[in-house]
Every structure is written in C-alpha cells, then in structure tokens.
C-alpha cells in the first residue's frame, strides 16, 4: 500500500488526504448528532450534552468544508 501511495503525484496525495479529512469530519459530526438524539430521547443521562455535541458537529462540518491552510515553506 505504501508503495502505491508514493507513486501518486503530490497533488493527488493532497486531494485524497483532504477528502479523507472531510469524510472523517462528517463522520464525527454525524456521530455527535446521533449521540445528542439519544440523550434527548432519555437513552443516556442528560448533563448538558446535546447542545455541546451539536456545537461539536457544527464545528467539525465547518472545518471539513474549508481548504486546509498551508503553513510554512519549503
């Protein structure tokens, strides 16, 4: 697998990595929303979690929509 990755162009590696990060952010956001729903349904104890989880979901989704910032130089 690593050999195959190294054969990809830098641009393609960056595009694939960015898409993977977006998918991961969306997955975490979706899980946070599901957990918030379970708290609201009484399946889990409510300790202020639904609002915090929805905030996490919104932050993750927003972060997943942005292009990564390039830092430094080479």
C-alpha positions, 0 to 999 in steps of 0.5 A: 500500500505504501508503495502505491501511495508514493507513486501518486503525484503530490497533488493527488496525495493532497486531494485524497488526504483532504477528502479523507479529512472531510469524510472523517469530519462528517463522520464525527459530526454525524456521530455527535448528532446521533449521540445528542438524539439519544440523550434527548430521547432519555437513552443516556443521562442528560448533563448538558450534552446535546447542545455541546455535541451539536456545537461539536458537529457544527464545528467539525462540518465547518472545518471539513468544508474549508481548504486546509491552510498551508503553513510554512515553506519549503 
